C-alpha cells in the first residue's frame, strides 16, 4: 500500500514538474483574482489575439485553472513576435455560472510586445462592476 502511495505521489510530482517546465518556456501567462473574496478565479475562458493589418486574429484560448491562472497562453512551439496583442477575458460567462450580475460581459486587454525575449504576465483583478490590470512578472 505504501509503495502505491509513493508511486502516485512521484507521478503527480513529475507531472507537475513537466507542466511547470512547459509553462516556463511560454512567453505569456495570465492570472485572475477576485477582489471581493481575495481568491483566485477559476473557470474563466481567456482568448489571445494578435493584430495583423488592422484585424484581430485568434492565436489561442484557455480556461483559468484552480489558481485562476493560465500559465501558457501563447501557442506552443511558436516564437513570440513583436506587435499588438489582445487578451479577452470572458467574465460574463463566469458571473452567469455564479448567478451573479456583472457590468462587463468581457474584458479586452490590449498590449504591445516590443522585446520578444521577455515573459509577459497579465494579471486581472476582478469584481462584478470593475477591474484593474497591470504588467506583472
VENFEN-V866710 format. One record per residue. NEAR is the number of other ideal C-beta (glycine too) atoms within 10 Angstrom. Layout:
BEGIN
near=NEAR
near=NEAR
END
This chain:
BEGIN
near=5
near=6
near=7
near=8
near=9
near=10
near=10
near=10
near=10
near=10
near=10
near=10
near=10
near=10
near=10
near=10
near=10
near=10
near=13
near=10
near=9
near=12
near=14
near=11
near=11
near=19
near=17
near=22
near=21
near=24
near=19
near=26
near=18
near=18
near=15
near=9
near=9
near=7
near=11
near=16
near=21
near=15
near=14
near=23
near=17
near=23
near=18
near=21
near=19
near=18
near=14
near=11
near=5
near=6
near=8
near=16
near=10
near=11
near=16
near=17
near=14
near=17
near=12
near=22
near=14
near=8
near=14
near=20
near=22
near=25
near=19
near=18
near=24
near=22
near=14
near=9
near=7
near=11
near=8
near=18
near=11
near=10
near=12
near=14
near=23
near=16
near=21
near=18
near=25
near=16
near=24
near=16
near=14
near=22
near=17
near=13
near=10
near=11
near=6
near=10
near=10
near=17
near=12
near=16
near=11
near=12
near=18
near=12
near=17
near=12
near=13
near=10
near=17
near=7
near=8
near=12
near=6
near=12
near=14
near=22
near=17
near=22
near=19
near=24
near=15
near=24
near=16
near=17
near=8
near=11
near=17
near=11
near=17
near=10
near=10
near=12
near=8
END
